[in-house]
């Protein structure tokens, strides 16, 4: 099981890879205001990070 720091590192690396190698996909990474929490300090745990990482991988595989 990956640590939170490892997940964040992998997410950052994958986003840079998408920005560099998949510019047609990068446009889909824009934040949608409806999905941004309205709390000042939302709790993000490992599960949310794993889900986000998986969604990035799926975004690449579909394009």
TIRO-2110 file (N, C-alpha, C; in Angstrom, 1 decimal):
// TIRO-2110
0.8, -1.2, 0.0, N, 1, A
0.0, 0.0, 0.0, CA, 1, A
0.9, 1.2, 0.0, C, 1, A
0.6, 2.2, -0.9, N, 2, A
1.4, 3.4, -1.0, CA, 2, A
1.0, 4.4, 0.1, C, 2, A
2.0, 5.1, 0.5, N, 3, A
1.8, 6.2, 1.5, CA, 3, A
1.1, 7.4, 0.8, C, 3, A
0.6, 8.3, 1.6, N, 4, A
0.0, 9.5, 1.1, CA, 4, A
1.0, 10.3, 0.3, C, 4, A
2.2, 10.4, 0.7, N, 5, A
3.2, 11.1, 0.0, CA, 5, A
3.5, 10.5, -1.3, C, 5, A
3.6, 9.2, -1.3, N, 6, A
3.9, 8.5, -2.6, CA, 6, A
2.7, 8.7, -3.6, C, 6, A
1.5, 8.7, -3.1, N, 7, A
0.4, 8.9, -4.0, CA, 7, A
0.4, 10.3, -4.6, C, 7, A
0.7, 11.3, -3.7, N, 8, A
0.8, 12.7, -4.2, CA, 8, A
1.9, 12.9, -5.2, C, 8, A
3.0, 12.2, -5.0, N, 9, A
4.1, 12.3, -5.9, CA, 9, A
3.7, 11.7, -7.2, C, 9, A
3.1, 10.5, -7.2, N, 10, A
2.7, 9.9, -8.4, CA, 10, A
1.6, 10.7, -9.2, C, 10, A
0.7, 11.3, -8.5, N, 11, A
-0.3, 12.2, -9.1, CA, 11, A
0.4, 13.3, -9.8, C, 11, A
1.3, 14.0, -9.1, N, 12, A
2.0, 15.1, -9.7, CA, 12, A
2.8, 14.7, -10.9, C, 12, A
3.5, 13.6, -10.8, N, 13, A
4.2, 13.1, -12.0, CA, 13, A
3.3, 12.8, -13.2, C, 13, A
2.2, 12.2, -12.9, N, 14, A
1.2, 11.8, -14.0, CA, 14, A
0.6, 13.1, -14.6, C, 14, A
0.3, 14.1, -13.8, N, 15, A
-0.2, 15.3, -14.3, CA, 15, A
0.8, 16.0, -15.2, C, 15, A
2.1, 16.0, -14.8, N, 16, A
3.1, 16.6, -15.6, CA, 16, A
3.2, 15.8, -17.0, C, 16, A
3.1, 14.5, -16.9, N, 17, A
3.2, 13.7, -18.1, CA, 17, A
2.0, 14.0, -19.0, C, 17, A
0.8, 14.1, -18.4, N, 18, A
-0.3, 14.5, -19.3, CA, 18, A
-0.2, 15.8, -19.9, C, 18, A
0.3, 16.8, -19.2, N, 19, A
0.5, 18.1, -19.7, CA, 19, A
1.5, 18.1, -20.8, C, 19, A
2.6, 17.3, -20.7, N, 20, A
3.6, 17.3, -21.7, CA, 20, A
3.3, 16.4, -22.9, C, 20, A
2.8, 15.2, -22.6, N, 21, A
2.6, 14.2, -23.7, CA, 21, A
1.2, 14.0, -24.2, C, 21, A
0.2, 14.6, -23.5, N, 22, A
-1.2, 14.4, -23.9, CA, 22, A
-1.9, 15.8, -23.8, C, 22, A
-1.5, 16.8, -24.6, N, 23, A
-2.1, 18.1, -24.4, CA, 23, A
-3.6, 18.0, -24.7, C, 23, A
-4.1, 17.1, -25.6, N, 24, A
-5.5, 17.0, -25.9, CA, 24, A
-6.3, 16.5, -24.7, C, 24, A
-5.6, 15.8, -23.7, N, 25, A
-6.3, 15.3, -22.5, CA, 25, A
-6.2, 16.3, -21.4, C, 25, A
-5.1, 17.1, -21.4, N, 26, A
-4.9, 18.1, -20.3, CA, 26, A
-6.0, 19.0, -20.1, C, 26, A
-6.7, 19.4, -21.2, N, 27, A
-7.9, 20.3, -21.0, CA, 27, A
-9.0, 19.7, -20.1, C, 27, A
-9.0, 18.4, -20.0, N, 28, A
-10.0, 17.7, -19.1, CA, 28, A
-9.7, 17.8, -17.6, C, 28, A
-8.5, 18.3, -17.3, N, 29, A
-8.1, 18.4, -15.9, CA, 29, A
-8.6, 19.6, -15.2, C, 29, A
-9.2, 20.5, -16.0, N, 30, A
-9.7, 21.8, -15.4, CA, 30, A
-10.6, 21.5, -14.2, C, 30, A
-10.4, 22.3, -13.2, N, 31, A
-11.3, 22.1, -12.0, CA, 31, A
-12.7, 22.6, -12.3, C, 31, A
-13.6, 21.8, -11.9, N, 32, A
-15.0, 22.1, -12.1, CA, 32, A
-15.5, 22.7, -10.7, C, 32, A
-16.0, 23.9, -10.7, N, 33, A
-16.3, 24.5, -9.4, CA, 33, A
-17.3, 23.7, -8.6, C, 33, A
-18.2, 22.9, -9.2, N, 34, A
-19.1, 22.1, -8.5, CA, 34, A
-18.5, 21.0, -7.7, C, 34, A
-17.2, 20.6, -8.1, N, 35, A
-16.6, 19.5, -7.4, CA, 35, A
-15.6, 20.0, -6.4, C, 35, A
-15.4, 21.3, -6.3, N, 36, A
-14.4, 21.8, -5.3, CA, 36, A
-15.2, 21.9, -4.0, C, 36, A
-14.7, 21.3, -2.9, N, 37, A
-15.4, 21.4, -1.6, CA, 37, A
-15.4, 22.9, -1.1, C, 37, A
-16.5, 23.2, -0.5, N, 38, A
-16.7, 24.6, 0.0, CA, 38, A
-16.1, 24.7, 1.4, C, 38, A
-15.5, 23.7, 1.9, N, 39, A
-14.9, 23.7, 3.3, CA, 39, A
-13.5, 24.3, 3.1, C, 39, A
-13.0, 25.0, 4.2, N, 40, A
-11.7, 25.6, 4.1, CA, 40, A
-10.6, 24.6, 4.1, C, 40, A
-10.7, 23.5, 4.9, N, 41, A
-9.7, 22.5, 5.0, CA, 41, A
-10.4, 21.1, 4.9, C, 41, A
-10.8, 20.7, 3.6, N, 42, A
-11.4, 19.4, 3.5, CA, 42, A
-10.5, 18.3, 3.8, C, 42, A
-11.0, 17.2, 4.3, N, 43, A
-10.2, 16.0, 4.6, CA, 43, A
-10.1, 15.2, 3.4, C, 43, A
-8.9, 14.9, 3.0, N, 44, A
-8.6, 14.1, 1.8, CA, 44, A
-7.8, 12.9, 2.4, C, 44, A
-8.3, 11.7, 2.2, N, 45, A
-7.5, 10.6, 2.7, CA, 45, A
-7.0, 9.7, 1.6, C, 45, A
-6.3, 8.7, 1.9, N, 46, A
-5.6, 7.9, 0.9, CA, 46, A
-6.6, 7.3, -0.1, C, 46, A
-7.8, 7.0, 0.2, N, 47, A
-8.8, 6.4, -0.7, CA, 47, A
-9.1, 7.5, -1.8, C, 47, A
-9.3, 8.7, -1.4, N, 48, A
-9.6, 9.8, -2.4, CA, 48, A
-8.5, 10.0, -3.3, C, 48, A
-7.2, 9.9, -2.8, N, 49, A
-6.1, 10.1, -3.6, CA, 49, A
-5.9, 8.9, -4.6, C, 49, A
-6.1, 7.7, -4.1, N, 50, A
-6.1, 6.5, -5.0, CA, 50, A
-7.1, 6.6, -6.1, C, 50, A
-8.3, 7.0, -5.7, N, 51, A
-9.4, 7.2, -6.7, CA, 51, A
-9.0, 8.2, -7.8, C, 51, A
-8.4, 9.3, -7.3, N, 52, A
-8.0, 10.4, -8.3, CA, 52, A
-6.9, 9.9, -9.2, C, 52, A
-6.0, 9.2, -8.6, N, 53, A
-4.9, 8.7, -9.4, CA, 53, A
-5.4, 7.7, -10.5, C, 53, A
-6.3, 6.8, -10.1, N, 54, A
-6.9, 5.9, -11.0, CA, 54, A
-7.7, 6.6, -12.1, C, 54, A
-8.4, 7.7, -11.7, N, 55, A
-9.1, 8.4, -12.8, CA, 55, A
-8.2, 9.1, -13.8, C, 55, A
-7.0, 9.5, -13.3, N, 56, A
-6.0, 10.1, -14.2, CA, 56, A
-5.5, 9.0, -15.2, C, 56, A
-5.2, 7.9, -14.7, N, 57, A
-4.8, 6.8, -15.5, CA, 57, A
-5.8, 6.4, -16.5, C, 57, A
-7.1, 6.3, -16.1, N, 58, A
-8.2, 6.0, -17.0, CA, 58, A
-8.3, 7.1, -18.1, C, 58, A
-8.2, 8.3, -17.7, N, 59, A
-8.3, 9.4, -18.7, CA, 59, A
-7.2, 9.2, -19.8, C, 59, A
-6.0, 8.9, -19.5, N, 60, A
-5.0, 8.6, -20.5, CA, 60, A
-5.3, 7.4, -21.3, C, 60, A
-5.8, 6.3, -20.7, N, 61, A
-6.0, 5.1, -21.5, CA, 61, A
-7.2, 5.3, -22.4, C, 61, A
-8.1, 6.2, -22.2, N, 62, A
-9.2, 6.4, -23.1, CA, 62, A
-8.9, 7.3, -24.3, C, 62, A
-7.7, 8.0, -24.2, N, 63, A
-7.4, 8.9, -25.3, CA, 63, A
-6.1, 8.4, -25.9, C, 63, A
END
